[in-house]
Amino acid sequence: MNDAINIKVPILARVEGEGALELKIQNNSIKTLQLRIFEPPRLFEKLLIGRHVEELPDLVARICGICPVAYQMSAVHAVESLANYSIPSWLHELRRLLYCGEWIESHALHIHLLAAPDFLGFSNVIEMAEKHPQEVNRGLTLQAIGNDIIQLIGARSVHPIGVKIGGFHKIPETSQLQALLQKIEVAIPAAQDMLTWTIAMQRPHFDNKLASVCLHHADEYPMNRGNIISSEGLNIDITDYEKYFKEFQVDYSTALHSQLNQHAYLLGPLARVNLNFQQLPTEIHEILARQGYTLPNHNLFDGMIARTIELLYALYEAQRIIKNNDFSNTKTPEIKLKSGIAIGCTEAPRGLLWHRYDIDEEGYIKYAKLVPPTSQNQGHIEHSLKQSLTEFGLDKSPDELKQYAEQMIRNYDPCISCATHFLKLKIIHES
């Protein structure tokens, strides 16, 4: 192939943030593939230095408008781990309910507004809404319920301010939770239908060939506690993360890459459902069985199905928590802050979110390290693109290669702003 082909897309639609992908194809094989994240560094870790830990929940919530709860939960768990604070069961449940809200709103947005247009052959959700108005409306309705949960418990739906070290500034009234429960119970059948809908979609096939990583807890589907496990047998406490996972800089990205035992790995809903599918409720297993869908399933394009499974799970879990708990007359004990290395880790919608803070005797932060899921997934995205584009056919037209690459990347639901941002696509064919 003698002609050089250059393709430039000013910005990738339907992802959060800005970035680029460059392919160099020579003799019908990929010579270079680089996922470029070029948005300027946001320096949040440096901004946290010198701030008191009591400010952490409000500060880290500003990192992301889509998954602020994950940042807050990883932060408060980290600080509380130094205080030998045994989280009361009611607080664990209320935090889990808040987390359900984030999973619902984030997954609903991705499924209906970002991913479904790809699978149904539309360039955007506006086009899709003309032929699938009920499905788009369902997505917006479900997203609103997730926002309602966050607003009730977190005091507002974007960058919530209700979380504090040791608990919440205000506990919802029973009447407010019961009103929320009614919305959740109405939404469950819609989410059940949504799962059937996503399973029925035609989708490409490309199996994940690298390790999957997520949290695992014996008593519950992973969300805000557990050990870090992998599909290759890893099972470690979150405090041992840095012994196994290494971050490194590449010269074409402002976000760090990460490896497990010198290899890329997969985070997110597909990793979670595959490694924890036995902890999903019977109701979900029954729906999957009726549709002939089995877990584990390693097709990376089934990421949308995994998000649908988790959205439905989050609704079931939110229903359970409200029905089975009485949050009236709850009291948060005083937390005695201690100095040391504080580590917290929870499951953001997009995967493992690991925090480390070095805290002095007066409670001020001396060092901060935040490892978001999208930066950890970068290496996996590049590996999967290289392999799957080769299988797809490098002799395809530039438009076909571009569409396939964008769909694969969107399937990871990257939050590039968190990773610190995507997509210009440049393809160079060299003889």
Contacts in CASP RR format, 6 or more apart in sequence:
PFRMAT RR
TARGET T0000
AUTHOR 0000-0000-0000
METHOD contacts of the structure
MODEL  1
MNDAINIKVPILARVEGEGALELKIQNNSIKTLQLRIFEPPRLFEKLLIG
RHVEELPDLVARICGICPVAYQMSAVHAVESLANYSIPSWLHELRRLLYC
GEWIESHALHIHLLAAPDFLGFSNVIEMAEKHPQEVNRGLTLQAIGNDII
QLIGARSVHPIGVKIGGFHKIPETSQLQALLQKIEVAIPAAQDMLTWTIA
MQRPHFDNKLASVCLHHADEYPMNRGNIISSEGLNIDITDYEKYFKEFQV
DYSTALHSQLNQHAYLLGPLARVNLNFQQLPTEIHEILARQGYTLPNHNL
FDGMIARTIELLYALYEAQRIIKNNDFSNTKTPEIKLKSGIAIGCTEAPR
GLLWHRYDIDEEGYIKYAKLVPPTSQNQGHIEHSLKQSLTEFGLDKSPDE
LKQYAEQMIRNYDPCISCATHFLKLKIIHES
1 25 0 8 1.000
1 27 0 8 1.000
1 28 0 8 1.000
1 429 0 8 1.000
1 430 0 8 1.000
1 431 0 8 1.000
2 431 0 8 1.000
3 429 0 8 1.000
4 428 0 8 1.000
4 429 0 8 1.000
4 430 0 8 1.000
5 398 0 8 1.000
5 427 0 8 1.000
5 428 0 8 1.000
5 429 0 8 1.000
6 426 0 8 1.000
6 427 0 8 1.000
6 428 0 8 1.000
7 398 0 8 1.000
7 401 0 8 1.000
7 402 0 8 1.000
7 425 0 8 1.000
7 426 0 8 1.000
7 427 0 8 1.000
8 424 0 8 1.000
8 425 0 8 1.000
8 426 0 8 1.000
9 402 0 8 1.000
9 406 0 8 1.000
9 423 0 8 1.000
9 424 0 8 1.000
9 425 0 8 1.000
10 424 0 8 1.000
11 18 0 8 1.000
11 19 0 8 1.000
11 423 0 8 1.000
11 424 0 8 1.000
12 18 0 8 1.000
12 19 0 8 1.000
12 406 0 8 1.000
12 409 0 8 1.000
12 410 0 8 1.000
12 422 0 8 1.000
12 423 0 8 1.000
12 424 0 8 1.000
12 425 0 8 1.000
13 123 0 8 1.000
13 124 0 8 1.000
13 406 0 8 1.000
14 113 0 8 1.000
14 114 0 8 1.000
14 115 0 8 1.000
14 117 0 8 1.000
14 124 0 8 1.000
14 410 0 8 1.000
15 114 0 8 1.000
15 409 0 8 1.000
15 410 0 8 1.000
15 413 0 8 1.000
15 414 0 8 1.000
15 416 0 8 1.000
15 422 0 8 1.000
15 423 0 8 1.000
16 66 0 8 1.000
16 414 0 8 1.000
16 415 0 8 1.000
16 416 0 8 1.000
16 417 0 8 1.000
16 418 0 8 1.000
17 39 0 8 1.000
17 414 0 8 1.000
17 415 0 8 1.000
17 416 0 8 1.000
17 417 0 8 1.000
17 421 0 8 1.000
17 422 0 8 1.000
18 37 0 8 1.000
18 38 0 8 1.000
18 39 0 8 1.000
18 416 0 8 1.000
18 421 0 8 1.000
18 422 0 8 1.000
19 35 0 8 1.000
19 36 0 8 1.000
19 37 0 8 1.000
19 38 0 8 1.000
19 39 0 8 1.000
19 416 0 8 1.000
19 421 0 8 1.000
19 422 0 8 1.000
19 423 0 8 1.000
19 424 0 8 1.000
20 35 0 8 1.000
20 36 0 8 1.000
20 38 0 8 1.000
20 422 0 8 1.000
20 423 0 8 1.000
20 424 0 8 1.000
20 425 0 8 1.000
20 426 0 8 1.000
21 33 0 8 1.000
21 34 0 8 1.000
21 35 0 8 1.000
21 36 0 8 1.000
21 385 0 8 1.000
21 405 0 8 1.000
21 409 0 8 1.000
21 422 0 8 1.000
21 423 0 8 1.000
21 424 0 8 1.000
21 425 0 8 1.000
21 426 0 8 1.000
22 32 0 8 1.000
22 33 0 8 1.000
22 34 0 8 1.000
22 36 0 8 1.000
22 252 0 8 1.000
22 425 0 8 1.000
22 426 0 8 1.000
22 427 0 8 1.000
22 428 0 8 1.000
23 30 0 8 1.000
23 32 0 8 1.000
23 33 0 8 1.000
23 389 0 8 1.000
23 401 0 8 1.000
23 405 0 8 1.000
23 425 0 8 1.000
23 426 0 8 1.000
23 427 0 8 1.000
23 428 0 8 1.000
24 30 0 8 1.000
24 31 0 8 1.000
24 32 0 8 1.000
24 33 0 8 1.000
24 427 0 8 1.000
24 428 0 8 1.000
24 430 0 8 1.000
25 31 0 8 1.000
25 394 0 8 1.000
25 427 0 8 1.000
25 428 0 8 1.000
25 429 0 8 1.000
25 430 0 8 1.000
26 429 0 8 1.000
26 430 0 8 1.000
26 431 0 8 1.000
27 431 0 8 1.000
28 394 0 8 1.000
28 395 0 8 1.000
29 390 0 8 1.000
29 394 0 8 1.000
30 386 0 8 1.000
30 389 0 8 1.000
30 390 0 8 1.000
30 394 0 8 1.000
31 430 0 8 1.000
33 382 0 8 1.000
33 385 0 8 1.000
33 386 0 8 1.000
33 389 0 8 1.000
34 250 0 8 1.000
34 252 0 8 1.000
34 253 0 8 1.000
34 382 0 8 1.000
35 253 0 8 1.000
35 378 0 8 1.000
35 379 0 8 1.000
35 381 0 8 1.000
35 382 0 8 1.000
35 385 0 8 1.000
35 409 0 8 1.000
35 422 0 8 1.000
36 252 0 8 1.000
36 253 0 8 1.000
36 424 0 8 1.000
37 253 0 8 1.000
37 254 0 8 1.000
37 255 0 8 1.000
37 378 0 8 1.000
37 416 0 8 1.000
37 419 0 8 1.000
37 420 0 8 1.000
37 421 0 8 1.000
37 422 0 8 1.000
38 253 0 8 1.000
38 254 0 8 1.000
38 421 0 8 1.000
39 254 0 8 1.000
39 416 0 8 1.000
39 417 0 8 1.000
39 420 0 8 1.000
39 421 0 8 1.000
40 254 0 8 1.000
40 420 0 8 1.000
41 254 0 8 1.000
41 420 0 8 1.000
42 63 0 8 1.000
42 417 0 8 1.000
42 420 0 8 1.000
44 60 0 8 1.000
44 63 0 8 1.000
44 368 0 8 1.000
44 370 0 8 1.000
45 368 0 8 1.000
45 369 0 8 1.000
45 370 0 8 1.000
46 368 0 8 1.000
47 59 0 8 1.000
48 56 0 8 1.000
48 59 0 8 1.000
48 60 0 8 1.000
48 357 0 8 1.000
48 365 0 8 1.000
48 368 0 8 1.000
49 365 0 8 1.000
49 366 0 8 1.000
49 367 0 8 1.000
49 368 0 8 1.000
50 364 0 8 1.000
50 365 0 8 1.000
50 366 0 8 1.000
51 59 0 8 1.000
51 364 0 8 1.000
51 365 0 8 1.000
52 362 0 8 1.000
52 363 0 8 1.000
52 364 0 8 1.000
52 365 0 8 1.000
53 79 0 8 1.000
53 165 0 8 1.000
53 337 0 8 1.000
53 342 0 8 1.000
53 357 0 8 1.000
53 359 0 8 1.000
53 363 0 8 1.000
53 364 0 8 1.000
53 365 0 8 1.000
54 164 0 8 1.000
54 165 0 8 1.000
56 75 0 8 1.000
56 76 0 8 1.000
56 79 0 8 1.000
56 165 0 8 1.000
56 357 0 8 1.000
56 365 0 8 1.000
57 72 0 8 1.000
57 75 0 8 1.000
57 76 0 8 1.000
57 161 0 8 1.000
57 162 0 8 1.000
57 163 0 8 1.000
57 164 0 8 1.000
57 165 0 8 1.000
58 161 0 8 1.000
60 68 0 8 1.000
60 71 0 8 1.000
60 72 0 8 1.000
60 74 0 8 1.000
60 75 0 8 1.000
60 355 0 8 1.000
60 370 0 8 1.000
61 68 0 8 1.000
61 69 0 8 1.000
61 71 0 8 1.000
61 72 0 8 1.000
61 159 0 8 1.000
61 160 0 8 1.000
61 161 0 8 1.000
61 163 0 8 1.000
62 68 0 8 1.000
62 159 0 8 1.000
63 71 0 8 1.000
63 370 0 8 1.000
63 418 0 8 1.000
64 70 0 8 1.000
64 71 0 8 1.000
64 415 0 8 1.000
64 417 0 8 1.000
64 418 0 8 1.000
65 158 0 8 1.000
65 159 0 8 1.000
66 105 0 8 1.000
66 106 0 8 1.000
66 109 0 8 1.000
66 349 0 8 1.000
66 415 0 8 1.000
67 102 0 8 1.000
67 106 0 8 1.000
67 348 0 8 1.000
67 349 0 8 1.000
67 350 0 8 1.000
67 353 0 8 1.000
67 415 0 8 1.000
67 418 0 8 1.000
68 102 0 8 1.000
68 158 0 8 1.000
68 159 0 8 1.000
68 160 0 8 1.000
69 98 0 8 1.000
69 99 0 8 1.000
69 101 0 8 1.000
69 102 0 8 1.000
69 150 0 8 1.000
69 160 0 8 1.000
69 163 0 8 1.000
70 99 0 8 1.000
70 102 0 8 1.000
70 346 0 8 1.000
70 347 0 8 1.000
70 348 0 8 1.000
70 349 0 8 1.000
70 353 0 8 1.000
71 348 0 8 1.000
71 353 0 8 1.000
71 355 0 8 1.000
71 370 0 8 1.000
72 160 0 8 1.000
72 163 0 8 1.000
73 95 0 8 1.000
73 98 0 8 1.000
73 99 0 8 1.000
73 163 0 8 1.000
73 224 0 8 1.000
73 346 0 8 1.000
74 344 0 8 1.000
74 345 0 8 1.000
74 346 0 8 1.000
74 353 0 8 1.000
74 354 0 8 1.000
74 355 0 8 1.000
74 370 0 8 1.000
75 344 0 8 1.000
75 355 0 8 1.000
75 357 0 8 1.000
76 163 0 8 1.000
76 164 0 8 1.000
76 165 0 8 1.000
76 166 0 8 1.000
76 167 0 8 1.000
77 224 0 8 1.000
77 225 0 8 1.000
77 344 0 8 1.000
77 345 0 8 1.000
77 346 0 8 1.000
78 342 0 8 1.000
78 343 0 8 1.000
78 344 0 8 1.000
78 355 0 8 1.000
78 356 0 8 1.000
78 357 0 8 1.000
79 165 0 8 1.000
79 335 0 8 1.000
79 337 0 8 1.000
79 342 0 8 1.000
79 357 0 8 1.000
79 359 0 8 1.000
80 87 0 8 1.000
80 165 0 8 1.000
80 166 0 8 1.000
80 335 0 8 1.000
81 342 0 8 1.000
81 343 0 8 1.000
81 344 0 8 1.000
82 337 0 8 1.000
82 338 0 8 1.000
82 339 0 8 1.000
82 340 0 8 1.000
82 341 0 8 1.000
82 342 0 8 1.000
82 359 0 8 1.000
83 335 0 8 1.000
83 336 0 8 1.000
83 337 0 8 1.000
83 338 0 8 1.000
84 338 0 8 1.000
85 166 0 8 1.000
85 333 0 8 1.000
85 335 0 8 1.000
87 95 0 8 1.000
87 166 0 8 1.000
88 330 0 8 1.000
88 332 0 8 1.000
88 333 0 8 1.000
90 325 0 8 1.000
90 326 0 8 1.000
90 327 0 8 1.000
90 330 0 8 1.000
91 166 0 8 1.000
91 167 0 8 1.000
91 168 0 8 1.000
91 330 0 8 1.000
91 332 0 8 1.000
92 224 0 8 1.000
92 225 0 8 1.000
93 321 0 8 1.000
93 324 0 8 1.000
93 325 0 8 1.000
94 153 0 8 1.000
94 168 0 8 1.000
94 171 0 8 1.000
94 321 0 8 1.000
94 325 0 8 1.000
94 327 0 8 1.000
95 167 0 8 1.000
95 224 0 8 1.000
96 220 0 8 1.000
96 223 0 8 1.000
96 224 0 8 1.000
96 317 0 8 1.000
96 321 0 8 1.000
97 149 0 8 1.000
97 153 0 8 1.000
97 317 0 8 1.000
97 318 0 8 1.000
97 321 0 8 1.000
97 322 0 8 1.000
98 149 0 8 1.000
98 150 0 8 1.000
98 153 0 8 1.000
98 154 0 8 1.000
98 160 0 8 1.000
98 163 0 8 1.000
99 223 0 8 1.000
99 224 0 8 1.000
99 346 0 8 1.000
100 146 0 8 1.000
100 149 0 8 1.000
100 223 0 8 1.000
100 314 0 8 1.000
100 315 0 8 1.000
100 317 0 8 1.000
100 318 0 8 1.000
100 321 0 8 1.000
101 145 0 8 1.000
101 146 0 8 1.000
101 147 0 8 1.000
101 149 0 8 1.000
101 150 0 8 1.000
101 314 0 8 1.000
101 318 0 8 1.000
102 146 0 8 1.000
102 150 0 8 1.000
102 348 0 8 1.000
102 349 0 8 1.000
103 223 0 8 1.000
103 310 0 8 1.000
103 311 0 8 1.000
103 314 0 8 1.000
103 349 0 8 1.000
104 142 0 8 1.000
104 143 0 8 1.000
104 145 0 8 1.000
104 146 0 8 1.000
104 149 0 8 1.000
104 311 0 8 1.000
104 314 0 8 1.000
104 315 0 8 1.000
104 318 0 8 1.000
105 142 0 8 1.000
105 143 0 8 1.000
105 144 0 8 1.000
105 145 0 8 1.000
105 146 0 8 1.000
105 147 0 8 1.000
105 150 0 8 1.000
105 157 0 8 1.000
106 349 0 8 1.000
106 350 0 8 1.000
106 413 0 8 1.000
107 269 0 8 1.000
107 307 0 8 1.000
107 308 0 8 1.000
107 310 0 8 1.000
107 311 0 8 1.000
107 314 0 8 1.000
107 349 0 8 1.000
108 139 0 8 1.000
108 140 0 8 1.000
108 142 0 8 1.000
108 143 0 8 1.000
108 146 0 8 1.000
108 311 0 8 1.000
109 139 0 8 1.000
109 143 0 8 1.000
110 304 0 8 1.000
110 307 0 8 1.000
110 349 0 8 1.000
110 413 0 8 1.000
111 139 0 8 1.000
111 194 0 8 1.000
111 198 0 8 1.000
111 304 0 8 1.000
111 307 0 8 1.000
111 308 0 8 1.000
111 311 0 8 1.000
112 125 0 8 1.000
112 135 0 8 1.000
112 136 0 8 1.000
112 138 0 8 1.000
112 139 0 8 1.000
112 140 0 8 1.000
112 142 0 8 1.000
112 143 0 8 1.000
113 125 0 8 1.000
113 136 0 8 1.000
113 139 0 8 1.000
114 125 0 8 1.000
114 410 0 8 1.000
114 413 0 8 1.000
115 304 0 8 1.000
115 307 0 8 1.000
115 410 0 8 1.000
115 411 0 8 1.000
115 413 0 8 1.000
116 125 0 8 1.000
116 128 0 8 1.000
116 132 0 8 1.000
116 135 0 8 1.000
116 198 0 8 1.000
116 201 0 8 1.000
116 304 0 8 1.000
117 123 0 8 1.000
117 124 0 8 1.000
117 125 0 8 1.000
117 127 0 8 1.000
117 128 0 8 1.000
118 406 0 8 1.000
118 407 0 8 1.000
118 410 0 8 1.000
119 201 0 8 1.000
119 202 0 8 1.000
119 203 0 8 1.000
119 304 0 8 1.000
120 128 0 8 1.000
120 132 0 8 1.000
120 201 0 8 1.000
122 128 0 8 1.000
122 131 0 8 1.000
125 136 0 8 1.000
128 135 0 8 1.000
128 136 0 8 1.000
129 136 0 8 1.000
135 194 0 8 1.000
135 197 0 8 1.000
138 190 0 8 1.000
138 193 0 8 1.000
138 194 0 8 1.000
139 194 0 8 1.000
141 187 0 8 1.000
141 190 0 8 1.000
142 187 0 8 1.000
142 190 0 8 1.000
142 191 0 8 1.000
142 194 0 8 1.000
142 311 0 8 1.000
145 183 0 8 1.000
145 184 0 8 1.000
145 187 0 8 1.000
145 315 0 8 1.000
146 157 0 8 1.000
147 157 0 8 1.000
148 157 0 8 1.000
148 180 0 8 1.000
148 183 0 8 1.000
149 180 0 8 1.000
149 318 0 8 1.000
150 156 0 8 1.000
150 157 0 8 1.000
150 160 0 8 1.000
151 157 0 8 1.000
151 160 0 8 1.000
152 172 0 8 1.000
152 176 0 8 1.000
152 177 0 8 1.000
152 180 0 8 1.000
153 160 0 8 1.000
153 162 0 8 1.000
153 168 0 8 1.000
153 172 0 8 1.000
154 160 0 8 1.000
154 161 0 8 1.000
154 162 0 8 1.000
154 163 0 8 1.000
154 168 0 8 1.000
155 161 0 8 1.000
155 162 0 8 1.000
155 169 0 8 1.000
155 170 0 8 1.000
161 169 0 8 1.000
162 168 0 8 1.000
162 169 0 8 1.000
162 170 0 8 1.000
163 169 0 8 1.000
165 335 0 8 1.000
165 337 0 8 1.000
166 332 0 8 1.000
166 333 0 8 1.000
166 335 0 8 1.000
167 332 0 8 1.000
168 332 0 8 1.000
171 327 0 8 1.000
171 328 0 8 1.000
171 330 0 8 1.000
172 180 0 8 1.000
172 327 0 8 1.000
173 328 0 8 1.000
174 326 0 8 1.000
174 327 0 8 1.000
174 328 0 8 1.000
177 322 0 8 1.000
177 327 0 8 1.000
178 322 0 8 1.000
180 318 0 8 1.000
180 322 0 8 1.000
181 319 0 8 1.000
181 322 0 8 1.000
181 323 0 8 1.000
184 315 0 8 1.000
184 318 0 8 1.000
184 319 0 8 1.000
184 322 0 8 1.000
185 319 0 8 1.000
187 315 0 8 1.000
188 312 0 8 1.000
188 315 0 8 1.000
188 316 0 8 1.000
188 319 0 8 1.000
191 308 0 8 1.000
191 311 0 8 1.000
191 312 0 8 1.000
191 315 0 8 1.000
192 287 0 8 1.000
192 312 0 8 1.000
194 308 0 8 1.000
194 311 0 8 1.000
194 312 0 8 1.000
195 284 0 8 1.000
195 287 0 8 1.000
195 288 0 8 1.000
195 291 0 8 1.000
195 305 0 8 1.000
195 308 0 8 1.000
195 309 0 8 1.000
195 312 0 8 1.000
196 287 0 8 1.000
196 291 0 8 1.000
198 304 0 8 1.000
198 305 0 8 1.000
198 308 0 8 1.000
199 288 0 8 1.000
199 291 0 8 1.000
199 293 0 8 1.000
199 305 0 8 1.000
200 291 0 8 1.000
201 304 0 8 1.000
203 299 0 8 1.000
203 301 0 8 1.000
203 302 0 8 1.000
203 304 0 8 1.000
204 301 0 8 1.000
204 388 0 8 1.000
204 392 0 8 1.000
204 404 0 8 1.000
204 407 0 8 1.000
205 299 0 8 1.000
205 301 0 8 1.000
206 299 0 8 1.000
206 300 0 8 1.000
206 301 0 8 1.000
206 384 0 8 1.000
206 387 0 8 1.000
206 388 0 8 1.000
206 391 0 8 1.000
206 408 0 8 1.000
207 298 0 8 1.000
207 299 0 8 1.000
207 300 0 8 1.000
208 266 0 8 1.000
208 270 0 8 1.000
208 298 0 8 1.000
208 299 0 8 1.000
208 300 0 8 1.000
208 384 0 8 1.000
209 383 0 8 1.000
209 387 0 8 1.000
210 263 0 8 1.000
210 264 0 8 1.000
210 265 0 8 1.000
210 266 0 8 1.000
210 380 0 8 1.000
210 383 0 8 1.000
211 230 0 8 1.000
211 231 0 8 1.000
211 232 0 8 1.000
211 234 0 8 1.000
211 260 0 8 1.000
211 263 0 8 1.000
211 265 0 8 1.000
211 266 0 8 1.000
212 230 0 8 1.000
212 231 0 8 1.000
212 265 0 8 1.000
212 266 0 8 1.000
212 267 0 8 1.000
212 270 0 8 1.000
212 271 0 8 1.000
212 274 0 8 1.000
212 275 0 8 1.000
213 228 0 8 1.000
213 229 0 8 1.000
213 230 0 8 1.000
213 231 0 8 1.000
213 234 0 8 1.000
213 260 0 8 1.000
213 265 0 8 1.000
213 266 0 8 1.000
213 267 0 8 1.000
213 271 0 8 1.000
213 352 0 8 1.000
214 222 0 8 1.000
214 228 0 8 1.000
214 229 0 8 1.000
214 267 0 8 1.000
214 268 0 8 1.000
214 271 0 8 1.000
214 272 0 8 1.000
214 275 0 8 1.000
214 276 0 8 1.000
214 347 0 8 1.000
214 351 0 8 1.000
214 352 0 8 1.000
215 222 0 8 1.000
215 223 0 8 1.000
215 225 0 8 1.000
215 226 0 8 1.000
215 227 0 8 1.000
215 228 0 8 1.000
215 229 0 8 1.000
215 272 0 8 1.000
215 345 0 8 1.000
215 346 0 8 1.000
215 347 0 8 1.000
215 352 0 8 1.000
216 222 0 8 1.000
216 226 0 8 1.000
216 227 0 8 1.000
216 228 0 8 1.000
216 229 0 8 1.000
216 235 0 8 1.000
216 275 0 8 1.000
216 276 0 8 1.000
217 225 0 8 1.000
217 226 0 8 1.000
217 227 0 8 1.000
220 279 0 8 1.000
221 272 0 8 1.000
221 276 0 8 1.000
221 279 0 8 1.000
221 280 0 8 1.000
221 313 0 8 1.000
221 317 0 8 1.000
222 272 0 8 1.000
222 276 0 8 1.000
222 347 0 8 1.000
223 346 0 8 1.000
223 347 0 8 1.000
224 346 0 8 1.000
224 347 0 8 1.000
225 346 0 8 1.000
226 238 0 8 1.000
226 345 0 8 1.000
227 235 0 8 1.000
227 236 0 8 1.000
227 237 0 8 1.000
227 238 0 8 1.000
228 234 0 8 1.000
228 235 0 8 1.000
228 236 0 8 1.000
228 237 0 8 1.000
228 238 0 8 1.000
228 240 0 8 1.000
228 241 0 8 1.000
228 345 0 8 1.000
228 352 0 8 1.000
229 235 0 8 1.000
229 236 0 8 1.000
229 275 0 8 1.000
230 260 0 8 1.000
230 265 0 8 1.000
230 275 0 8 1.000
231 271 0 8 1.000
231 274 0 8 1.000
231 275 0 8 1.000
234 244 0 8 1.000
234 260 0 8 1.000
236 243 0 8 1.000
236 244 0 8 1.000
238 343 0 8 1.000
238 344 0 8 1.000
238 345 0 8 1.000
238 354 0 8 1.000
239 343 0 8 1.000
241 343 0 8 1.000
241 345 0 8 1.000
241 354 0 8 1.000
241 371 0 8 1.000
242 356 0 8 1.000
244 260 0 8 1.000
244 261 0 8 1.000
245 258 0 8 1.000
245 259 0 8 1.000
245 260 0 8 1.000
245 354 0 8 1.000
245 371 0 8 1.000
245 376 0 8 1.000
246 258 0 8 1.000
246 259 0 8 1.000
246 262 0 8 1.000
247 256 0 8 1.000
247 257 0 8 1.000
247 258 0 8 1.000
247 371 0 8 1.000
247 375 0 8 1.000
248 256 0 8 1.000
248 257 0 8 1.000
248 258 0 8 1.000
248 259 0 8 1.000
249 256 0 8 1.000
249 257 0 8 1.000
250 257 0 8 1.000
253 378 0 8 1.000
254 420 0 8 1.000
254 421 0 8 1.000
255 374 0 8 1.000
255 375 0 8 1.000
255 378 0 8 1.000
255 416 0 8 1.000
255 419 0 8 1.000
255 420 0 8 1.000
256 371 0 8 1.000
256 375 0 8 1.000
257 264 0 8 1.000
257 375 0 8 1.000
257 378 0 8 1.000
257 379 0 8 1.000
258 265 0 8 1.000
258 371 0 8 1.000
258 375 0 8 1.000
258 376 0 8 1.000
258 378 0 8 1.000
258 379 0 8 1.000
259 265 0 8 1.000
259 379 0 8 1.000
264 379 0 8 1.000
264 380 0 8 1.000
264 382 0 8 1.000
264 383 0 8 1.000
265 376 0 8 1.000
265 380 0 8 1.000
266 300 0 8 1.000
266 377 0 8 1.000
266 380 0 8 1.000
267 350 0 8 1.000
267 351 0 8 1.000
267 352 0 8 1.000
267 373 0 8 1.000
267 376 0 8 1.000
267 377 0 8 1.000
267 380 0 8 1.000
268 306 0 8 1.000
268 347 0 8 1.000
268 349 0 8 1.000
268 350 0 8 1.000
268 351 0 8 1.000
268 352 0 8 1.000
268 373 0 8 1.000
268 377 0 8 1.000
269 303 0 8 1.000
269 306 0 8 1.000
269 307 0 8 1.000
269 309 0 8 1.000
269 310 0 8 1.000
269 349 0 8 1.000
269 351 0 8 1.000
270 297 0 8 1.000
270 298 0 8 1.000
270 300 0 8 1.000
270 302 0 8 1.000
270 303 0 8 1.000
270 306 0 8 1.000
271 351 0 8 1.000
272 306 0 8 1.000
272 310 0 8 1.000
272 347 0 8 1.000
272 351 0 8 1.000
273 280 0 8 1.000
273 295 0 8 1.000
273 296 0 8 1.000
273 306 0 8 1.000
273 309 0 8 1.000
273 310 0 8 1.000
274 295 0 8 1.000
274 296 0 8 1.000
274 297 0 8 1.000
274 298 0 8 1.000
274 306 0 8 1.000
275 296 0 8 1.000
277 295 0 8 1.000
277 296 0 8 1.000
280 309 0 8 1.000
280 313 0 8 1.000
281 313 0 8 1.000
281 316 0 8 1.000
283 316 0 8 1.000
284 309 0 8 1.000
284 312 0 8 1.000
284 313 0 8 1.000
284 316 0 8 1.000
287 312 0 8 1.000
288 294 0 8 1.000
288 295 0 8 1.000
288 309 0 8 1.000
293 305 0 8 1.000
297 305 0 8 1.000
300 384 0 8 1.000
300 388 0 8 1.000
300 408 0 8 1.000
300 411 0 8 1.000
301 407 0 8 1.000
301 408 0 8 1.000
301 411 0 8 1.000
303 411 0 8 1.000
304 411 0 8 1.000
307 349 0 8 1.000
307 413 0 8 1.000
337 359 0 8 1.000
337 363 0 8 1.000
338 359 0 8 1.000
339 359 0 8 1.000
339 360 0 8 1.000
339 361 0 8 1.000
339 363 0 8 1.000
340 358 0 8 1.000
340 359 0 8 1.000
341 356 0 8 1.000
341 357 0 8 1.000
341 358 0 8 1.000
341 359 0 8 1.000
342 355 0 8 1.000
342 356 0 8 1.000
342 357 0 8 1.000
342 358 0 8 1.000
342 359 0 8 1.000
343 354 0 8 1.000
343 355 0 8 1.000
343 356 0 8 1.000
344 354 0 8 1.000
344 355 0 8 1.000
344 356 0 8 1.000
345 352 0 8 1.000
345 353 0 8 1.000
345 354 0 8 1.000
345 355 0 8 1.000
346 353 0 8 1.000
347 353 0 8 1.000
348 372 0 8 1.000
348 373 0 8 1.000
349 413 0 8 1.000
350 372 0 8 1.000
350 373 0 8 1.000
350 374 0 8 1.000
350 377 0 8 1.000
350 412 0 8 1.000
350 413 0 8 1.000
350 414 0 8 1.000
350 415 0 8 1.000
350 418 0 8 1.000
351 373 0 8 1.000
351 376 0 8 1.000
352 371 0 8 1.000
352 373 0 8 1.000
352 376 0 8 1.000
353 370 0 8 1.000
353 371 0 8 1.000
353 372 0 8 1.000
353 373 0 8 1.000
354 370 0 8 1.000
354 371 0 8 1.000
355 368 0 8 1.000
355 369 0 8 1.000
355 370 0 8 1.000
355 371 0 8 1.000
356 367 0 8 1.000
356 368 0 8 1.000
356 369 0 8 1.000
356 370 0 8 1.000
357 365 0 8 1.000
357 367 0 8 1.000
357 368 0 8 1.000
357 369 0 8 1.000
358 365 0 8 1.000
358 366 0 8 1.000
358 367 0 8 1.000
358 368 0 8 1.000
359 365 0 8 1.000
359 366 0 8 1.000
360 366 0 8 1.000
372 415 0 8 1.000
372 418 0 8 1.000
372 419 0 8 1.000
373 415 0 8 1.000
373 418 0 8 1.000
374 412 0 8 1.000
374 414 0 8 1.000
374 415 0 8 1.000
374 416 0 8 1.000
374 418 0 8 1.000
374 419 0 8 1.000
375 418 0 8 1.000
375 419 0 8 1.000
375 420 0 8 1.000
377 412 0 8 1.000
377 414 0 8 1.000
378 419 0 8 1.000
380 412 0 8 1.000
381 408 0 8 1.000
381 409 0 8 1.000
381 412 0 8 1.000
381 414 0 8 1.000
384 408 0 8 1.000
385 405 0 8 1.000
385 408 0 8 1.000
385 409 0 8 1.000
388 404 0 8 1.000
388 408 0 8 1.000
389 401 0 8 1.000
389 404 0 8 1.000
389 405 0 8 1.000
392 400 0 8 1.000
392 401 0 8 1.000
392 404 0 8 1.000
394 401 0 8 1.000
396 404 0 8 1.000
398 427 0 8 1.000
401 427 0 8 1.000
402 425 0 8 1.000
402 427 0 8 1.000
405 423 0 8 1.000
405 425 0 8 1.000
406 423 0 8 1.000
406 425 0 8 1.000
409 422 0 8 1.000
409 423 0 8 1.000
414 422 0 8 1.000
416 422 0 8 1.000
END
